[in-house]
Amino acid sequence: MYVIIAGGGKVGWNLARELIGKGNEVTLIESRRTRYLTIEQELEHAIQYGDATELWVLERAGIQRADLCIAVTGDDEDNLLICQIAKEKYLCERIIARVNNPRNRAWFELLGIQPAVSATDLILRLIEHEVPSYGLVHLLDLRDEQLEIIEVEVTSTSPAAGRAVQDMALPEGALIISLLREGRGFVPKADTVIEAGDEVLLVLDPGLEDAITAQFAPGTRDAA
């Protein structure tokens, strides 16, 4: 796989190092001269100096044959532009953009730049996962499919506790896909009884979170 990475900060440099270590061909593009010279000592020919928002710089890096373009500069406008160029002008099939400010995510989505990864959002999800009082945790958004995967911990006051999966009155568009109990995950059967303390993974249509929380972890959102 041939990968172009725009942005030689810590994220870009580490990505390049790991991808090269896995046998991929990588070109890292960095616009700061001093940073470029520092990285060049390690990556040598795998880094190029230039502004990745300029067409000739991307073409020099071989954007025409790139399998994946990753924009991880510290500027959201640059990341958006780089991914737009790669996707629309050079028909790069796979793009990944870094979103520095989560408030800008909507612009990436509006222009079809997906996936757009926000470190802030990822950390918030980790916090939610580690703090049971939050109740429901978003694990994955499948935006193209208009689905999401969530995890919810069953509380002792949950209507679901003590009920079999087949007896759950889940809203249309929600499906239980696995249970985690005492550190062991398994796919439940229709007669599997849900217990307090279970962590339930569901795939569902967006907008059903409140209905799911009410059945599995009532009161947790208010408490949070």
ChimeraX attribute file (.defattr): number of C-alpha atoms within 10 A of each C-alpha:
attribute: neighborCount
match mode: 1-to-1
recipient: residues
	/A:1	11
	/A:2	17
	/A:3	24
	/A:4	27
	/A:5	25
	/A:6	30
	/A:7	26
	/A:8	27
	/A:9	17
	/A:10	11
	/A:11	15
	/A:12	20
	/A:13	21
	/A:14	12
	/A:15	18
	/A:16	24
	/A:17	17
	/A:18	12
	/A:19	15
	/A:20	17
	/A:21	10
	/A:22	9
	/A:23	10
	/A:24	14
	/A:25	15
	/A:26	24
	/A:27	24
	/A:28	28
	/A:29	26
	/A:30	25
	/A:31	17
	/A:32	14
	/A:33	10
	/A:34	10
	/A:35	13
	/A:36	22
	/A:37	16
	/A:38	12
	/A:39	18
	/A:40	16
	/A:41	10
	/A:42	12
	/A:43	19
	/A:44	12
	/A:45	11
	/A:46	18
	/A:47	25
	/A:48	24
	/A:49	18
	/A:50	21
	/A:51	18
	/A:52	28
	/A:53	21
	/A:54	12
	/A:55	15
	/A:56	13
	/A:57	16
	/A:58	24
	/A:59	13
	/A:60	11
	/A:61	24
	/A:62	14
	/A:63	24
	/A:64	14
	/A:65	15
	/A:66	23
	/A:67	15
	/A:68	19
	/A:69	24
	/A:70	23
	/A:71	29
	/A:72	27
	/A:73	27
	/A:74	16
	/A:75	14
	/A:76	21
	/A:77	15
	/A:78	19
	/A:79	26
	/A:80	26
	/A:81	18
	/A:82	25
	/A:83	27
	/A:84	21
	/A:85	18
	/A:86	25
	/A:87	18
	/A:88	10
	/A:89	12
	/A:90	15
	/A:91	15
	/A:92	19
	/A:93	12
	/A:94	17
	/A:95	22
	/A:96	19
	/A:97	27
	/A:98	24
	/A:99	26
	/A:100	21
	/A:101	14
	/A:102	15
	/A:103	9
	/A:104	15
	/A:105	20
	/A:106	12
	/A:107	13
	/A:108	22
	/A:109	13
	/A:110	9
	/A:111	11
	/A:112	15
	/A:113	21
	/A:114	18
	/A:115	17
	/A:116	22
	/A:117	16
	/A:118	18
	/A:119	13
	/A:120	13
	/A:121	14
	/A:122	12
	/A:123	11
	/A:124	13
	/A:125	15
	/A:126	14
	/A:127	13
	/A:128	17
	/A:129	19
	/A:130	11
	/A:131	13
	/A:132	16
	/A:133	16
	/A:134	19
	/A:135	24
	/A:136	26
	/A:137	22
	/A:138	17
	/A:139	16
	/A:140	12
	/A:141	15
	/A:142	13
	/A:143	12
	/A:144	8
	/A:145	8
	/A:146	10
	/A:147	17
	/A:148	20
	/A:149	20
	/A:150	19
	/A:151	21
	/A:152	25
	/A:153	26
	/A:154	24
	/A:155	22
	/A:156	15
	/A:157	13
	/A:158	19
	/A:159	17
	/A:160	22
	/A:161	19
	/A:162	13
	/A:163	15
	/A:164	16
	/A:165	18
	/A:166	13
	/A:167	12
	/A:168	14
	/A:169	10
	/A:170	15
	/A:171	12
	/A:172	9
	/A:173	12
	/A:174	20
	/A:175	15
	/A:176	19
	/A:177	14
	/A:178	17
	/A:179	23
	/A:180	17
	/A:181	15
	/A:182	9
	/A:183	8
	/A:184	7
	/A:185	14
	/A:186	10
	/A:187	12
	/A:188	18
	/A:189	13
	/A:190	11
	/A:191	11
	/A:192	15
	/A:193	15
	/A:194	22
	/A:195	19
	/A:196	18
	/A:197	15
	/A:198	19
	/A:199	23
	/A:200	21
	/A:201	23
	/A:202	20
	/A:203	20
	/A:204	20
	/A:205	18
	/A:206	15
	/A:207	11
	/A:208	15
	/A:209	17
	/A:210	12
	/A:211	13
	/A:212	19
	/A:213	19
	/A:214	15
	/A:215	19
	/A:216	26
	/A:217	26
	/A:218	20
	/A:219	16
	/A:220	17
	/A:221	14
	/A:222	9
	/A:223	9
	/A:224	11
